[in-house]
Amino acid sequence: MASLSAPHHDRTTAAILDAAGHVFADRGGEASMADVAAAAGVSRATLYRYFPDREALVDALAAQALVDAGARLADAGLERAPVVEAIERIVRALLAVGDRYGVLIRDRIKADAGETERLVGAPIRAVFARGINDGLFRQDMTAQVLLEFFGGALVAATKLNERGHLGLEEASAATASLFLDGARAR
């Protein structure tokens, strides 16, 4: 019997997380659990069966955002692309996720550190290391330092997109350009 209900459980969980991503992106901190339930097409009681409180929902959303970001980066073919193109692909992939999960950035929700490193940090750092080793990027900064600056630019771009100041493509292009201009070897 449990196996018969598992697909329904997975669909309901996916619907709730999808709705939560949209509701939080649209309404930010003002979004309520009732708003999420309505958007997901489930009752509040059902929502609370899956996620006992807002914190549990946001934690699950953070985990899903991390999986989405990792999948997008894995699909981007970063290791096969020239460094500049790889940076552009990274920005597009992460801003596409950030567009849906802006609340996580805004509320500074932390996902699992080990998974974040494995799925997001390591692939990006590998591109930065390649750029440094190829002489494309500055030699006075490590890949980790570049990653920190890059992360800040992504957060700013996500916020600008979320507030409607820049569209997703505009934010992606501006972020890649600003980062690359600052990171290039002197």
Rosetta silent file (secondary structure, phi, psi, omega in degrees, C-alpha in Angstrom):
SEQUENCE: MASLSAPHHDRTTAAILDAAGHVFADRGGEASMADVAAAAGVSRATLYRYFPDREALVDALAAQALVDAGARLADAGLERAPVVEAIERIVRALLAVGDRYGVLIRDRIKADAGETERLVGAPIRAVFARGINDGLFRQDMTAQVLLEFFGGALVAATKLNERGHLGLEEASAATASLFLDGARAR
SCORE:     score description
SCORE:     0.000 S_00000001
   1 L     0.000  -38.563 -178.933    0.000    0.000    0.000 S_00000001
   2 H   -60.781  -37.472 -178.857    2.835    2.408    0.817 S_00000001
   3 H   -69.144  -26.757  177.553    4.238    2.080   -2.685 S_00000001
   4 H   -72.258  -30.679 -178.404    0.874    3.025   -4.158 S_00000001
   5 H   -88.705  -16.156 -177.519    0.769    6.261   -2.161 S_00000001
   6 H   -59.523  -46.713  178.651    4.428    7.215   -2.773 S_00000001
   7 H   -60.705  -38.072  177.280    3.879    8.680   -6.267 S_00000001
   8 H   -64.095  -42.522  178.732    0.981   10.756   -4.931 S_00000001
   9 H   -60.798  -44.679  179.521    3.159   11.914   -2.040 S_00000001
  10 H   -63.785  -41.074  178.818    5.952   12.851   -4.460 S_00000001
  11 H   -65.784  -41.522 -179.825    3.545   14.756   -6.730 S_00000001
  12 H   -66.325  -44.684  177.591    2.034   16.602   -3.794 S_00000001
  13 H   -59.062  -45.664  179.758    5.458   17.477   -2.383 S_00000001
  14 H   -62.275  -41.272  179.369    6.580   18.693   -5.803 S_00000001
  15 H   -64.531  -40.676 -179.996    3.403   20.762   -6.222 S_00000001
  16 H   -66.264  -46.209 -179.311    3.841   22.347   -2.801 S_00000001
  17 H   -65.543  -38.781  177.276    7.510   23.177   -3.392 S_00000001
  18 H   -62.637  -46.876  179.145    6.768   24.557   -6.848 S_00000001
  19 H   -62.851  -42.449 -179.491    3.973   26.718   -5.455 S_00000001
  20 H   -61.223  -41.930  177.820    6.139   27.835   -2.533 S_00000001
  21 H   -58.517  -44.556  179.649    8.898   28.927   -4.922 S_00000001
  22 H   -69.990  -44.456 -177.929    6.462   31.037   -6.914 S_00000001
  23 H   -64.406  -45.651 -179.864    4.601   32.446   -3.904 S_00000001
  24 H   -66.329  -36.197  177.270    7.796   33.370   -2.055 S_00000001
  25 H   -65.112  -39.285 -178.182    9.247   34.912   -5.228 S_00000001
  26 H   -77.256  -41.604 -171.125    6.079   36.979   -5.728 S_00000001
  27 H  -112.113   -8.348  178.211    5.286   37.949   -2.126 S_00000001
  28 H    59.743 -140.560 -177.298    8.564   37.507   -0.285 S_00000001
  29 H   -64.847  -15.183  179.816    8.383   37.478    3.498 S_00000001
  30 H   -79.767  -12.099 -178.384    4.708   38.413    3.411 S_00000001
  31 L   -68.048  136.499  179.798    3.761   35.026    1.949 S_00000001
  32 L  -107.548  167.720  175.140    1.895   32.807    4.364 S_00000001
  33 H   -62.667  -34.417  177.800    1.481   29.067    4.565 S_00000001
  34 H   -63.625  -38.751  176.564   -2.149   29.636    3.533 S_00000001
  35 H   -61.506  -43.169  179.749   -0.913   31.396    0.380 S_00000001
  36 H   -64.565  -45.646  179.900    1.323   28.430   -0.422 S_00000001
  37 H   -59.005  -45.534 -179.931   -1.480   25.928    0.194 S_00000001
  38 H   -62.073  -44.264 -179.421   -3.842   27.856   -2.070 S_00000001
  39 H   -66.043  -32.190 -179.601   -1.249   28.125   -4.833 S_00000001
  40 H   -81.856  -13.090 -178.647   -0.475   24.403   -4.561 S_00000001
  41 L    75.491   29.461  177.463   -4.151   23.483   -4.689 S_00000001
  42 L  -125.259  162.572  176.612   -4.061   21.696   -1.339 S_00000001
  43 L   -75.762  161.870  176.289   -5.700   22.379    1.992 S_00000001
  44 H   -62.657  -36.016  178.555   -3.705   23.959    4.802 S_00000001
  45 H   -61.299  -42.329  178.334   -4.063   20.693    6.717 S_00000001
  46 H   -64.655  -44.741  178.186   -2.445   18.824    3.823 S_00000001
  47 H   -55.900  -45.908 -178.042    0.340   21.389    3.607 S_00000001
  48 H   -70.697  -22.497  173.630    1.039   21.008    7.329 S_00000001
  49 H   -68.739  -36.431 -179.486    1.108   17.200    6.981 S_00000001
  50 H   -82.831  -38.826 -177.245    3.941   17.559    4.488 S_00000001
  51 L  -136.020  105.216 -171.502    5.669   20.533    6.109 S_00000001
  52 L   -65.145  -19.606  178.063    4.859   21.098    9.795 S_00000001
  53 L  -158.138  173.536 -178.001    5.920   24.746    9.729 S_00000001
  54 H   -60.034  -38.957 -179.231    7.308   27.489    7.498 S_00000001
  55 H   -60.979  -43.325  178.433   10.875   26.638    8.484 S_00000001
  56 H   -63.490  -39.667  178.385   10.483   23.035    7.301 S_00000001
  57 H   -65.146  -46.114 -179.500    9.006   24.268    4.025 S_00000001
  58 H   -65.285  -38.871  176.611   11.796   26.787    3.479 S_00000001
  59 H   -61.850  -42.614  178.361   14.430   24.147    4.332 S_00000001
  60 H   -65.948  -37.938  177.498   12.894   21.783    1.767 S_00000001
  61 H   -64.833  -39.488  177.238   12.794   24.613   -0.761 S_00000001
  62 H   -62.745  -43.623  178.457   16.490   25.316   -0.095 S_00000001
  63 H   -62.588  -40.911  179.076   17.322   21.653   -0.644 S_00000001
  64 H   -66.957  -39.904  178.131   15.323   21.672   -3.896 S_00000001
  65 H   -61.568  -39.991  179.129   17.026   24.882   -5.054 S_00000001
  66 H   -64.850  -44.303  177.708   20.395   23.269   -4.430 S_00000001
  67 H   -62.602  -43.672  178.801   19.437   20.176   -6.416 S_00000001
  68 H   -61.533  -45.471  179.988   18.094   22.378   -9.234 S_00000001
  69 H   -62.516  -44.746  179.152   21.262   24.501   -9.278 S_00000001
  70 H   -61.671  -42.162  179.229   23.468   21.413   -9.274 S_00000001
  71 H   -64.434  -41.899  179.332   21.495   19.831  -12.105 S_00000001
  72 H   -64.142  -41.744  178.621   21.696   23.005  -14.186 S_00000001
  73 H   -67.063  -40.336  178.792   25.453   23.264  -13.648 S_00000001
  74 H   -62.845  -35.622  179.934   25.938   19.569  -14.446 S_00000001
  75 H   -78.777  -12.512 -173.504   23.990   20.054  -17.686 S_00000001
  76 L   -77.925  -11.161  179.655   25.958   23.176  -18.640 S_00000001
  77 L    62.338   41.113 -174.677   29.036   21.300  -19.883 S_00000001
  78 H   -58.758  -38.979 -176.179   31.339   23.629  -17.968 S_00000001
  79 H   -70.097  -20.093 -179.652   34.409   21.442  -18.376 S_00000001
  80 H   -95.780  -15.004 -175.763   34.056   21.466  -22.179 S_00000001
  81 L   -91.158  147.284  170.366   33.383   25.197  -22.593 S_00000001
  82 L   -57.023  154.093 -172.808   36.016   27.919  -22.813 S_00000001
  83 H   -53.978  -47.855 -178.296   36.305   29.756  -19.489 S_00000001
  84 H   -61.350  -45.036  178.612   34.406   32.888  -20.544 S_00000001
  85 H   -65.607  -37.121  178.023   31.559   30.847  -21.989 S_00000001
  86 H   -62.443  -41.047  177.691   31.535   28.628  -18.890 S_00000001
  87 H   -61.856  -44.831  179.061   31.135   31.727  -16.684 S_00000001
  88 H   -61.194  -40.240  177.965   28.224   32.900  -18.825 S_00000001
  89 H   -65.371  -41.462  178.822   26.621   29.467  -18.556 S_00000001
  90 H   -60.545  -47.655 -178.762   27.078   29.431  -14.774 S_00000001
  91 H   -59.623  -49.301 -179.979   25.460   32.838  -14.417 S_00000001
  92 H   -60.037  -43.537 -178.761   22.472   31.882  -16.559 S_00000001
  93 H   -63.188  -46.601 -175.391   22.025   28.574  -14.733 S_00000001
  94 H   -76.544  -33.634  176.316   22.198   30.045  -11.246 S_00000001
  95 H   -70.753  -31.144  175.722   20.122   33.123  -11.961 S_00000001
  96 H   -63.742  -38.322  175.614   17.427   30.920  -13.459 S_00000001
  97 H   -72.475  -41.998 -178.740   17.319   29.053  -10.148 S_00000001
  98 H   -61.661  -31.424  178.031   17.656   32.286   -8.166 S_00000001
  99 H   -59.718  -39.937 -179.862   14.631   33.708   -9.935 S_00000001
 100 H   -83.652  -25.450 -172.418   12.482   30.974   -8.390 S_00000001
 101 L  -119.758   33.208 -179.082   14.253   30.807   -5.056 S_00000001
 102 H   -57.582  -31.647  179.824   14.961   34.459   -4.330 S_00000001
 103 H   -60.243  -33.082 -179.296   13.476   34.131   -0.842 S_00000001
 104 H   -66.772  -38.092  177.581   16.334   31.822    0.093 S_00000001
 105 H   -71.639  -46.344 -177.368   18.861   34.472   -0.845 S_00000001
 106 H   -61.969  -41.737 -179.017   16.886   37.272    0.734 S_00000001
 107 L   -90.900    4.643  178.498   16.383   35.386    4.003 S_00000001
 108 L    52.717   47.019  178.230   19.924   33.975    3.861 S_00000001
 109 L   -77.219  130.768 -178.799   18.719   30.396    4.145 S_00000001
 110 L   -99.469  131.797  173.579   21.642   27.995    4.190 S_00000001
 111 L   -90.764  173.935  179.092   21.516   24.666    2.431 S_00000001
 112 L   -55.056  122.718 -174.326   23.667   21.689    3.414 S_00000001
 113 H   -61.963  -42.630  179.930   27.283   22.907    3.194 S_00000001
 114 H   -64.221  -43.065  178.416   28.705   19.635    1.874 S_00000001
 115 H   -68.503  -37.909  178.127   26.071   19.343   -0.828 S_00000001
 116 H   -61.074  -44.218  178.761   26.458   23.013   -1.727 S_00000001
 117 H   -63.677  -46.552 -176.436   30.178   22.505   -2.197 S_00000001
 118 H   -65.757  -46.007 -172.913   29.757   19.297   -4.207 S_00000001
 119 H   -85.096  -30.814 -173.346   26.935   20.480   -6.479 S_00000001
 120 H  -121.615  -53.822 -174.545   27.744   24.180   -6.890 S_00000001
 121 H   -61.142  -50.900 -176.413   31.024   25.309   -5.321 S_00000001
 122 H   -61.448  -45.613  179.327   33.372   22.700   -6.775 S_00000001
 123 H   -63.736  -37.658  179.888   32.237   23.017  -10.419 S_00000001
 124 H   -70.338  -45.166 -179.980   32.453   26.808  -10.296 S_00000001
 125 H   -60.250  -35.120  178.271   35.778   26.805   -8.492 S_00000001
 126 H   -63.366  -39.329  177.188   37.138   24.406  -11.164 S_00000001
 127 H   -66.148  -43.248  179.145   36.254   26.925  -13.885 S_00000001
 128 H   -63.589  -41.323  178.414   37.898   29.726  -11.909 S_00000001
 129 H   -62.302  -40.270  177.464   41.028   27.611  -11.341 S_00000001
 130 H   -62.296  -42.844  178.417   41.166   26.901  -15.071 S_00000001
 131 H   -62.702  -38.460  177.383   40.888   30.646  -15.769 S_00000001
 132 H   -67.988  -48.483 -178.348   43.727   31.386  -13.347 S_00000001
 133 H   -62.720  -33.729  179.468   45.920   28.573  -14.717 S_00000001
 134 L   -80.472   -5.339 -179.692   45.298   29.691  -18.324 S_00000001
 135 L    81.422    6.464  178.890   46.320   33.261  -17.446 S_00000001
 136 L   -75.251  -38.963 -178.749   42.857   34.593  -18.272 S_00000001
 137 E  -101.060  159.776  179.122   42.092   35.563  -14.666 S_00000001
 138 L   -53.077  143.594  179.591   44.096   37.582  -12.214 S_00000001
 139 L   -91.605  -10.994 -177.894   46.927   35.759  -10.507 S_00000001
 140 L   -88.788    5.155  178.687   46.622   37.748   -7.270 S_00000001
 141 L  -132.186  139.071  177.454   43.332   36.085   -6.297 S_00000001
 142 L   -79.702  167.222  176.644   42.591   32.450   -5.581 S_00000001
 143 H   -60.563  -35.292  179.351   39.675   30.577   -7.062 S_00000001
 144 H   -65.738  -41.868  178.441   38.005   30.759   -3.629 S_00000001
 145 H   -64.056  -44.151  177.362   38.307   34.567   -3.505 S_00000001
 146 H   -60.713  -38.976  178.949   36.882   34.824   -7.016 S_00000001
 147 H   -61.636  -40.592  178.816   34.051   32.513   -5.936 S_00000001
 148 H   -63.917  -46.422  177.769   33.188   34.824   -3.039 S_00000001
 149 H   -63.145  -42.969  179.545   33.076   37.900   -5.287 S_00000001
 150 H   -60.328  -44.613  178.190   31.113   35.970   -7.906 S_00000001
 151 H   -58.793  -41.636  177.716   28.589   34.849   -5.286 S_00000001
 152 H   -62.713  -40.538  178.352   28.054   38.454   -4.223 S_00000001
 153 H   -65.432  -38.488  177.976   27.416   39.491   -7.807 S_00000001
 154 H   -65.510  -40.802  177.930   24.888   36.656   -8.224 S_00000001
 155 H   -61.851  -46.274  179.441   23.044   37.684   -5.059 S_00000001
 156 H   -61.523  -42.829 -179.644   22.874   41.295   -6.275 S_00000001
 157 H   -65.005  -39.822  178.032   21.664   40.201   -9.718 S_00000001
 158 H   -61.743  -43.959  179.253   19.000   37.964   -8.177 S_00000001
 159 H   -64.670  -42.563  179.065   17.725   40.855   -6.066 S_00000001
 160 H   -63.651  -38.734  177.409   17.686   43.234   -9.039 S_00000001
 161 H   -68.145  -44.675 -179.046   15.770   40.686  -11.074 S_00000001
 162 H   -60.577  -37.122 -179.506   13.366   39.955   -8.229 S_00000001
 163 L   -82.369   -4.426  177.897   12.622   43.671   -7.803 S_00000001
 164 L    83.741   11.415  178.824   12.010   44.076  -11.531 S_00000001
 165 L   -76.539  -30.809  177.957   15.000   46.368  -12.142 S_00000001
 166 L  -138.182  141.244  172.923   16.565   43.921  -14.601 S_00000001
 167 L   -73.241  168.884 -176.872   15.121   41.056  -16.583 S_00000001
 168 H   -59.935  -45.109  179.789   16.683   37.627  -16.217 S_00000001
 169 H   -68.165  -39.996  177.286   18.715   37.898  -19.418 S_00000001
 170 H   -61.924  -45.440 -179.395   19.803   41.464  -18.616 S_00000001
 171 H   -63.515  -39.997  179.100   20.872   40.447  -15.123 S_00000001
 172 H   -63.679  -48.373 -178.680   22.760   37.438  -16.507 S_00000001
 173 H   -64.081  -43.726 -179.300   24.621   39.462  -19.115 S_00000001
 174 H   -64.858  -42.001 -179.198   25.478   42.272  -16.695 S_00000001
 175 H   -64.431  -47.704  179.519   26.699   39.873  -14.017 S_00000001
 176 H   -61.072  -44.938 -178.371   28.909   37.901  -16.390 S_00000001
 177 H   -63.954  -48.206 -179.706   30.315   41.076  -17.941 S_00000001
 178 H   -62.944  -43.443  179.560   31.031   42.810  -14.631 S_00000001
 179 H   -64.191  -49.510 -177.878   32.603   39.723  -13.128 S_00000001
 180 H   -61.748  -39.687  178.499   34.731   38.938  -16.164 S_00000001
 181 H   -62.492  -39.389 -179.902   35.910   42.544  -16.486 S_00000001
 182 H   -77.827  -28.278 -175.341   37.013   42.560  -12.839 S_00000001
 183 H   -89.322  -16.521 -176.247   38.535   39.079  -12.851 S_00000001
 184 E   -60.716  147.765  177.375   40.572   39.383  -16.064 S_00000001
 185 L   -60.706  144.206 -179.235   44.337   39.319  -15.795 S_00000001
 186 L   -87.380    0.000    0.000   45.929   42.743  -15.708 S_00000001
